[in-house]
């Protein structure tokens, strides 16, 4: 591993726990202007001030809104996305040079497994991996079995999630972000199959904060290196509280019940 990549990875991970808590703000392209990020600058400031390891932003938002937060939190620049009209096709629209120019500590790319265009997306991931390696830039891949070749009832299976994680490792990804399989036992199989960092995605907004904390606790117990959450953080009524609670689980191994005491208000309805 190059020195540049080692330095950037060290900034991404908490030095005491060796784990990472990322809050993603890349939803504007993928899902539209969702409730909670209409004023993305204000929400970004709230999240950064609450203290996470990194935030994920698309390049335009990063260039305009990240400068006040430089040095406080790591930037992961998203280099691809799908859309509400093409939900199973993640297309590249940025490269490693842009991530370097923006001062990012990592670049992230999405891949939808189980889609007819999977080969094209894997080719793009492989090219970004080559560029990232040559420039000392850590690579994060958001890899989900969400293509229409996989029945919805099977998308959270350990078999498909393990394949997603292994694909990332095979193509030189440093951090694989994927879905939680539903139990520590099944997710442990995902971690075992992936010889690189695996973090859990938050996915759709969860029914309760306790569900979020329990998933976090179970994932970390199964060997996850952290989490990347979006809607479950910036749609919450108590953003600093839920961030503190998730951090307590990830970095201090608090139980969900212990961590929940840090939250004043519940999630927005």
N, C-alpha and C positions, 0 to 999 in steps of 0.2 A: 504493500500500500504506500502511495506517495506521501511525502510529508504534508503537502497541501491538503490532501484528503483527511489525514489524521488530525490536522489542526481544526479543520471545519467540523469533523465529526465530534471532536472534543467540545466544541461550542454548542453542539446540538443536544448532547446528553447531559443530564444532571450529574455532576461529579461525585455526589455521595451515593445515589441509588444506582447510577448507571442506566437509568431509564429516561424516557422522553414523553412529554405531554405537549402535543401540537394542537393549535386551534386553526381550523381551515376556514378561509373566506373566499374560496374559489367558486362559489355556487352561482354567481351572477351569469356566467355563460352556460353552465350545466343545467341549472334549474330556474333561472330567472331571478328577479328581484324579490326574494322571499321576505316575509315579515321578519323584522329583526335586523336586516342589513340594508334598509332603505338609506339610512345615514351610516354608511359603512365606516367612515372616518371616526365617528364617535364610538362605534362599537369596537373598532380596532384599538382605540386608545384605552377603553375600559378593560379589554382583555390583556393588553400589554401591561397596564398598571397593576393588574391582579397577579401577574407573574407566571408566565408559562415559558417553556423552553424555546418554542418557535411558533411562527404563524405561516400559513400557506396563502400566497397571494398570486394572482395573475400579474403580468408584467406592467400593465398600465396602471392598475391600482397601486402596485408597489412603488412605481416611480413618482406618483403624485402624493401618496399618503404615508409611505413608510419612513421618509427622512426624519421626522421628529422622534422616531423610536429606534433609530440606529444606535447600536451599542447596548440597548436594553434587552433585546430579544433577537433570536436568529430568524433570518428570512429564508423560507423555502419558496422558490419561484416555480409556479406551475407552468408547464410547457405544452400542455395539451388539454383537451376537454371534449365532452359530448354536448348535446343540446336537448331541449325538450322535444325537438322534432326528429332527432337522431340519437336515441337513448343508448344504443348499443354500439356506437362508433365513436371512438376517441381519436380525434385528429390532432396532429402536431401543429402548433402555431408559434413556437419559440424555440430557442436553442441554448446551448451551454454558454456561448459567448455573451449572450444577453444576461444570463444569470451571473456571470463573473462581473460584468459591467455594473449590475445593480447591487453588487456586494453580497449576493446570496451565499448562504452556507450550504445549500443543496438545491438541486433541481428535481422536480417531480414530473412524472409522466403517467398517464392512465392507460390501461389496457383492459378491454372487455373480452374475457375468455368465453368461448362457446358461440361466437358469432362468425358468419361467413367471412367477415373481413379480419378475423383474428390474425392470419398470416401477415397482412399489411401492418397491423398495429404492432406485432412482434418485431417486424423489420424496423419500424420506427424506434422502438425501445432499444433494439440492438445498436442502432446508429448513435442514439443519444448516449448509450452506455460507453461506446468507444470514445466519443468526444469528452464525456465526463471524466473518464479514466485519464485521458491525455492531459486534461487541464486541472486535475486534482480536485474535482468537484464531486461530492457525494451525490448519489442518485437514489431517489425515492420513487417507488412504483406503486400506484393505486391499482391493484389487480383484483377484479371481481368476476365470478362466473355468471355474468348477467346477460349473456347472449341468448338469442332465441332458439339456439340448438339445445339448450339445457332447460328442461321443465322447471317452472318456478318452484315446484315442490322439492326440487333437488338442489337448489342453489346454495343452501347453507350446509350441505353435507360435508363431512370431513374429507371425503374423497376429492370433491371439486375444489374446496378451499386449499387443500394440500397441494393440488396441482398448480393452482394459482401462485402459491408461495414458492413452490419449486421452480416454476417458470422464471420468476424474478431472480432467484439465486443463480439459475443456469445462465442467465443473460447479464450477470455482473451487477445486479441491483444491490445497494447497500442496506436499504430499509424497505421492506415490503409492508404495505398497508392493505389489509384485506378484512373481510367480514369475520365476526365471531361465529363459531359453529353452534353455540347454544349450551355447551357444557365444558368444564375444565378438562374432562377426560378426552373428549373429541378434539378440543383445540390443542392439547398437548401433542397430538399426532401431527398437527399442522406445523408446530414449532420444531418437532423432531425431523420433519421432512425438509426443512428449510435452513441450510447452514449460513444464515445471515439474520439480521435483526427483523423481527416480525412485530408490527404494531396493529392494534385493532381499530377499525373504523367505527364511528358512531352510528352511521346509517340514518334512517328516518328518526324523527323526534320520538323519544321513548315515552311510555305512558306515565312514568313517575321518575323522580330523581333517584329513588332507592333502586329502581331497576337499573339505572345507569351506573350507580356505584357498585351494585352487585356484579354487573357485567365486567366492570373495570377490575374488581377484586379477583373474580374468577379467571379472567384472562391473564392477569399478572401471575396468579398462582400457577397457571398452566405454562408459564415461561415467556409470555409476551414481554417485549421490551418497552411497552408503553402504549399510548393511545393517540389517535387523532380524531378530535370531535369538532363538530361545527354547530348544527342546529341545536344540539342538546346543551350547548354553552350559550351562544349569543341569542337564543330565543328564551332563555331563562330569566325569571324576574330578578334573581339575585346572582348576577354573573360572578362577582368576586367570591360569593359564598360557594357556588358550585365548583369554581376553579380551585378554591382552597380544599374543598372536600375531595375532589379527584386527585389533587396533588398529595393529600394525606394518604390516600390509598396506594398510589403509585410509588411515592418516594419514602413513605414511612410505614407502609404495610398496615395501615389502620383498617379495621373492619368497616363494612358499609354503615353499620349502626353508629360506630364512633365518628366516622367522617360526616355523616348526615347532620350531626349537631352543629356543624359550622355554617349551615345554610339557614338563613332567616326566612326567606320567602320561597314558595314552591314555584314550579315552572309555569309559564304563561299558558292559559287555556287557548 
